């Protein structure tokens, strides 16, 4: 995947949009190799978006997929419950 411009300094609170312009979520935390993006809704979902997959267009952050595909790519559910079942 080739970016037109590297993500130099994304900030917390920036909106991440998909290729179709639809809002995917808001950057909740910035790490060296990924952005933690929280989706909107009754049950927000955390997406772990690799920084190389993010492109900067002026002050907008975008990725090359729609919100549904973003969920499939970057949502990381727990492998198992943290506590044993009773």
Secondary structure, 3 states (H helix, E strand, C coil): CCCCCCCCCCCCCCEEECCCCCEEEEEEEECCCEEEEECCCCCCCEEEEEHHHCEEECCEEECCCCHHHHHHHHECCCCCCCCCCC
